[in-house]
Amino acid sequence: MYNAADHFQATYHAFSPEFRFQAKTLEDLQQWQAAFRPRLRTILGLDNLEADLTDHVPTAVCHQEDDLGDIVREHWHLWTEPTVPLPFYLIRPKQIEGRAPLVLMPHGHNHPRLYAGLYEDEEEKQHMLGGERDLAIQA
């Protein structure tokens, strides 16, 4: 019979991890970090990403602005990488006096437009309203 604990015990005892953490002192920790961090950057591809983006300057483009009475809804793309546009909606009051809070809201598993109060058909509208997914408009 399969036993996950036995399986992983056998698998991980078959080799000695190069960066096993065994630091007992602050100096041990700092030495471990100094050895591990460059390797982790390479494995994660951060070195390649850094080289690819050396000359990239992020830009943002507003594609649409909708007047919703007291608020304005803007549809933007932020070019985080030369070939990676990140879509987002900016919803702001027309009149702002003094400082105002900023709320960042990830879109979750639904289409981002739902959170900004947008829908393509009646079914999607009911899905949005039924689940109170138009959070940005409610706020």
C-alpha positions in Angstrom: 0.0 0.0 0.0 1.3 3.5 -0.8 2.3 5.6 2.1 3.3 9.2 1.2 5.4 9.7 4.3 7.5 6.6 3.5 7.8 7.6 -0.1 9.1 11.1 0.6 11.4 9.8 3.4 13.0 7.3 0.9 13.1 9.9 -1.9 14.7 12.7 0.0 17.2 10.5 1.9 18.6 9.3 -1.5 20.6 12.5 -1.9 22.0 15.3 0.2 20.5 18.7 -0.6 23.1 21.2 -1.6 21.5 24.1 0.3 20.2 22.2 3.3 19.6 24.8 6.0 21.6 24.0 9.2 22.6 27.4 10.4 23.2 27.7 14.2 24.5 31.3 14.3 23.8 34.6 12.5 27.1 34.2 10.7 26.1 30.7 9.5 22.8 32.2 8.2 24.5 35.0 6.3 27.0 32.5 4.7 24.1 30.2 3.7 22.1 33.2 2.2 25.2 34.4 0.3 25.6 31.0 -1.3 21.9 30.3 -1.9 20.6 33.6 -3.3 22.6 33.7 -6.5 21.7 30.1 -7.3 18.0 30.8 -6.6 18.0 33.9 -8.9 19.4 31.7 -11.7 17.0 28.8 -11.1 14.0 31.2 -11.1 15.2 32.9 -14.2 15.6 36.3 -12.6 19.0 36.8 -14.2 17.5 36.3 -17.6 14.6 38.5 -16.8 16.9 41.3 -15.6 19.0 41.0 -18.8 15.9 41.0 -21.0 14.5 44.1 -19.3 17.6 46.2 -19.1 16.4 48.8 -21.6 12.7 48.4 -20.9 10.7 51.4 -19.5 7.2 50.4 -18.3 4.5 52.4 -20.0 0.8 52.7 -19.4 -1.9 53.4 -22.0 -5.5 54.4 -21.3 -7.8 52.8 -23.8 -11.2 54.0 -22.6 -12.8 56.4 -20.1 -16.4 56.0 -19.0 -18.4 58.7 -17.2 -20.5 56.9 -14.5 -21.9 60.0 -12.8 -19.9 60.6 -9.7 -17.1 58.4 -10.8 -15.0 57.7 -13.9 -13.9 54.2 -15.0 -10.8 54.0 -17.1 -9.5 50.9 -18.9 -5.7 50.8 -19.0 -2.8 48.5 -20.1 0.5 48.6 -18.2 3.3 47.2 -20.3 5.3 45.5 -17.5 7.6 43.8 -20.1 8.0 44.5 -23.8 5.5 41.8 -24.7 3.4 41.7 -21.5 0.5 44.1 -21.2 -1.2 44.0 -17.8 -4.8 45.2 -18.1 -6.4 47.0 -15.2 -9.3 49.4 -14.5 -8.9 52.6 -12.6 -12.1 53.8 -10.9 -11.9 57.2 -9.4 -14.3 59.9 -8.1 -14.7 63.0 -10.3 -14.2 65.3 -7.3 -11.4 64.6 -4.8 -10.7 66.9 -1.9 -7.6 66.3 0.0 -6.1 62.8 0.4 -8.1 59.8 -0.8 -7.6 56.1 -0.2 -6.4 53.7 -2.9 -7.8 50.2 -3.1 -6.0 47.6 -5.3 -8.2 44.7 -6.1 -6.9 41.5 -7.9 -9.5 40.2 -10.3 -9.6 36.6 -9.0 -10.9 33.8 -11.2 -13.5 35.9 -13.2 -12.9 38.2 -16.1 -11.5 41.5 -14.7 -14.2 43.6 -16.3 -16.8 42.1 -13.9 -15.1 43.7 -10.9 -15.3 47.0 -12.7 -19.1 46.6 -13.3 -18.8 45.6 -17.0 -20.5 42.6 -18.6 -21.0 41.3 -22.2 -24.5 39.8 -21.9 -27.4 39.3 -19.6 -26.1 36.0 -18.2 -22.8 37.6 -17.3 -24.6 40.5 -15.8 -26.6 38.2 -13.5 -23.4 36.3 -12.6 -21.8 39.6 -11.7 -24.7 41.0 -9.7 -25.6 37.6 -8.1 -22.2 37.2 -6.7 -21.7 40.9 -5.9 -18.6 40.8 -8.1 -18.8 44.4 -9.2 -16.8 45.3 -6.1 -15.0 48.4 -7.6 -18.4 50.0 -8.4 -19.8 49.1 -5.0 -16.9 50.8 -3.3 
